[in-house]
Amino acid sequence: MSLSLACLDLTQIFCGVDDFYREFEQYCERDMARLPCDGQPKRYQSRLSISEVMTIVIAFHGSGYRTFKDFYKGKVLPDWREALPNWVSYGRFVELMPWSFMGLVALTPGNTDDRKPVPELTKDLVGKLFGDCGYISQALFESLFERGLELITKRRKNMNNVLMPLLDKILLRKRPIIETVNDQLKNICQIEHSRHRSPFNFLVNLVSGLIAYAYHPNKPSLGIPNHELKALPQAAF
């Protein structure tokens, strides 16, 4: 496979997806080979691999197309047949999309406390972690700090002020950059979409959009040069 879009390297995406899925499949072979349908488990049957399905749904979110149907019929079918010799029709592909869900998904229910998944999501991180007031928790702070991760948040209006290093203050002020990220996720990666006909395809669209964002070469940044970052820790409170 050797493909590209205006802002995404499709070859890079496919190689990353395929390497991940092959390893993931070894641990979840029994579950990945089955998908409940009307109460009866069914096995995946298609000449198009699940890695290829995952790559296509991720690629859509960097394609500039407003609907997946237009993308598949206007780009994938006419231009990618050489790279995807086992292509299937649009209708058949829509049927296959739910099978990519297990390989893509990493979500929590909407009614989950924002603080609950933090330890698992940050298990390999050390340094500083910045969050909004919704992440204030002494227990969470202590559990993360014990393993080398310092949780830094703004204070609520009814809380006493505390001294904070200048570096932490500057980085905390940069936290609104997440709103820029959210804007790109909604308007470029199109994760905000309400025309899905099934819950599985809704989730596939959402998670593949998040993955596509990770592959975008130009992302919002803090805008602080490295030499300034190195100098800041030496600054006074």
SEBALUM-35212 format. One line per field, with one value per residue (C-alpha): residue in one letter; chain; x, y, z. Coordinates in steps of 0.2 Angstrom, whole numbers, m for minus. Layout:
<koldos>
rest = [a / ...] $
kette = [A / ...] $
px = [X / ...] $
py = [Y / ...] $
pz = [Z / ...] $
</koldos>
This chain:
<koldos>
rest = [m / s / l / s / l / a / c / l / d / l / t / q / i / f / c / g / v / d / d / f / y / r / e / f / e / q / y / c / e / r / d / m / a / r / l / p / c / d / g / q / p / k / r / y / q / s / r / l / s / i / s / e / v / m / t / i / v / i / a / f / h / g / s / g / y / r / t / f / k / d / f / y / k / g / k / v / l / p / d / w / r / e / a / l / p / n / w / v / s / y / g / r / f / v / e / l / m / p / w / s / f / m / g / l / v / a / l / t / p / g / n / t / d / d / r / k / p / v / p / e / l / t / k / d / l / v / g / k / l / f / g / d / c / g / y / i / s / q / a / l / f / e / s / l / f / e / r / g / l / e / l / i / t / k / r / r / k / n / m / n / n / v / l / m / p / l / l / d / k / i / l / l / r / k / r / p / i / i / e / t / v / n / d / q / l / k / n / i / c / q / i / e / h / s / r / h / r / s / p / f / n / f / l / v / n / l / v / s / g / l / i / a / y / a / y / h / p / n / k / p / s / l / g / i / p / n / h / e / l / k / a / l / p / q / a / a / f] $
kette = [A / A / A / A / A / A / A / A / A / A / A / A / A / A / A / A / A / A / A / A / A / A / A / A / A / A / A / A / A / A / A / A / A / A / A / A / A / A / A / A / A / A / A / A / A / A / A / A / A / A / A / A / A / A / A / A / A / A / A / A / A / A / A / A / A / A / A / A / A / A / A / A / A / A / A / A / A / A / A / A / A / A / A / A / A / A / A / A / A / A / A / A / A / A / A / A / A / A / A / A / A / A / A / A / A / A / A / A / A / A / A / A / A / A / A / A / A / A / A / A / A / A / A / A / A / A / A / A / A / A / A / A / A / A / A / A / A / A / A / A / A / A / A / A / A / A / A / A / A / A / A / A / A / A / A / A / A / A / A / A / A / A / A / A / A / A / A / A / A / A / A / A / A / A / A / A / A / A / A / A / A / A / A / A / A / A / A / A / A / A / A / A / A / A / A / A / A / A / A / A / A / A / A / A / A / A / A / A / A / A / A / A / A / A / A / A / A / A / A / A / A / A / A / A / A / A / A / A / A / A / A / A / A / A / A / A / A] $
px = [0 / 7 / m5 / m7 / m19 / m16 / m12 / m10 / 3 / m8 / 6 / 12 / m6 / m8 / 8 / 5 / m13 / m8 / 7 / m5 / m19 / m8 / m2 / m19 / m27 / m15 / m22 / m40 / m42 / m58 / m67 / m61 / m66 / m84 / m97 / m114 / m128 / m146 / m140 / m130 / m111 / m104 / m86 / m78 / m79 / m72 / m57 / m54 / m44 / m49 / m33 / m38 / m55 / m47 / m36 / m50 / m61 / m46 / m41 / m58 / m55 / m40 / m48 / m58 / m73 / m89 / m97 / m90 / m101 / m93 / m76 / m77 / m86 / m76 / m59 / m56 / m65 / m58 / m40 / m35 / m40 / m21 / m17 / m33 / m35 / m48 / m59 / m78 / m93 / m99 / m114 / m103 / m90 / m103 / m107 / m89 / m86 / m92 / m79 / m65 / m73 / m63 / m47 / m50 / m60 / m54 / m69 / m77 / m96 / m102 / m108 / m90 / m81 / m67 / m55 / m58 / m49 / m34 / m23 / m25 / m23 / m7 / 1 / 17 / 18 / 30 / 32 / 18 / 0 / m11 / m30 / m45 / m54 / m64 / m48 / m46 / m44 / m31 / m32 / m29 / m15 / m6 / m8 / m1 / 13 / 19 / 24 / 32 / 17 / 12 / m6 / m7 / m24 / m32 / m40 / m58 / m65 / m68 / m51 / m36 / m22 / m5 / 12 / 16 / 32 / 32 / 34 / 18 / 9 / 14 / 10 / m7 / m11 / m7 / m20 / m34 / m25 / m36 / m50 / m40 / m38 / m56 / m60 / m49 / m57 / m74 / m71 / m56 / m58 / m77 / m79 / m96 / m107 / m126 / m131 / m126 / m138 / m130 / m121 / m106 / m103 / m105 / m91 / m80 / m82 / m78 / m63 / m56 / m57 / m46 / m34 / m33 / m29 / m14 / m7 / m10 / 8 / 2 / m5 / m7 / 8 / 13 / 23 / 37 / 55 / 65 / 78 / 65 / 58 / 75 / 77 / 60 / 63 / 77 / 64 / 57 / 40] $
py = [0 / 17 / 31 / 49 / 62 / 81 / 80 / 62 / 48 / 33 / 21 / 26 / 24 / 7 / 1 / 7 / 0 / m17 / m19 / m15 / m25 / m41 / m40 / m35 / m50 / m62 / m57 / m55 / m68 / m76 / m59 / m51 / m66 / m63 / m49 / m51 / m49 / m51 / m61 / m73 / m72 / m71 / m73 / m59 / m64 / m53 / m52 / m35 / m36 / m27 / m18 / m11 / m7 / 3 / 12 / 18 / 24 / 34 / 41 / 48 / 60 / 68 / 68 / 84 / 75 / 79 / 62 / 45 / 39 / 53 / 49 / 30 / 32 / 47 / 43 / 25 / 15 / 25 / 29 / 15 / m1 / m5 / m3 / m11 / m26 / m34 / m19 / m21 / m11 / 4 / m5 / m20 / m9 / m1 / m18 / m21 / m5 / m12 / m25 / m12 / m5 / m17 / m12 / 7 / 10 / 18 / 27 / 29 / 31 / 49 / 47 / 42 / 54 / 62 / 58 / 39 / 34 / 46 / 33 / 20 / 33 / 40 / 24 / 26 / 45 / 55 / 74 / 86 / 83 / 99 / 98 / 109 / 111 / 95 / 85 / 92 / 77 / 75 / 57 / 57 / 70 / 59 / 42 / 50 / 59 / 43 / 37 / 52 / 62 / 79 / 84 / 103 / 111 / 129 / 133 / 134 / 151 / 145 / 138 / 146 / 152 / 142 / 146 / 139 / 139 / 151 / 137 / 129 / 145 / 148 / 130 / 130 / 146 / 137 / 124 / 132 / 126 / 111 / 121 / 123 / 104 / 101 / 113 / 104 / 87 / 94 / 103 / 94 / 77 / 78 / 68 / 78 / 69 / 65 / 55 / 37 / 23 / 12 / 14 / 4 / 15 / 31 / 25 / 19 / 37 / 45 / 35 / 34 / 53 / 54 / 43 / 53 / 68 / 59 / 58 / 76 / 84 / 101 / 102 / 116 / 119 / 128 / 140 / 141 / 138 / 125 / 137 / 146 / 130 / 126 / 143 / 143 / 130 / 141 / 156 / 161 / 159] $
pz = [0 / m5 / m3 / 3 / 6 / 7 / 26 / 30 / 25 / 22 / 21 / 38 / 45 / 37 / 44 / 61 / 61 / 54 / 66 / 81 / 75 / 73 / 90 / 97 / 89 / 97 / 114 / 109 / 95 / 102 / 105 / 89 / 78 / 84 / 84 / 92 / 79 / 84 / 99 / 88 / 87 / 69 / 62 / 51 / 33 / 20 / 8 / 15 / 31 / 47 / 46 / 29 / 36 / 50 / 39 / 27 / 41 / 49 / 32 / 30 / 44 / 35 / 18 / 18 / 12 / 22 / 21 / 21 / 7 / m5 / 1 / m2 / m19 / m25 / m18 / m12 / m26 / m41 / m34 / m22 / m31 / m35 / m16 / m11 / m23 / m11 / m11 / m8 / m13 / m2 / 5 / 10 / 18 / 29 / 35 / 39 / 49 / 66 / 65 / 67 / 83 / 95 / 87 / 88 / 104 / 120 / 128 / 144 / 147 / 147 / 166 / 171 / 183 / 173 / 187 / 187 / 171 / 174 / 183 / 169 / 155 / 163 / 169 / 159 / 161 / 173 / 175 / 175 / 171 / 169 / 171 / 174 / 191 / 187 / 191 / 208 / 220 / 235 / 233 / 215 / 217 / 230 / 220 / 204 / 214 / 222 / 204 / 198 / 190 / 197 / 194 / 192 / 191 / 194 / 210 / 213 / 218 / 236 / 238 / 246 / 234 / 234 / 228 / 211 / 201 / 187 / 174 / 181 / 180 / 162 / 156 / 166 / 156 / 140 / 144 / 134 / 119 / 121 / 114 / 98 / 98 / 100 / 86 / 74 / 80 / 76 / 60 / 52 / 59 / 59 / 76 / 78 / 67 / 70 / 55 / 60 / 58 / 71 / 88 / 82 / 67 / 78 / 89 / 74 / 67 / 83 / 88 / 70 / 70 / 86 / 78 / 62 / 72 / 80 / 62 / 57 / 54 / 60 / 77 / 90 / 101 / 116 / 106 / 119 / 112 / 119 / 126 / 135 / 143 / 149 / 158 / 166 / 179 / 186 / 188 / 205 / 211] $
</koldos>
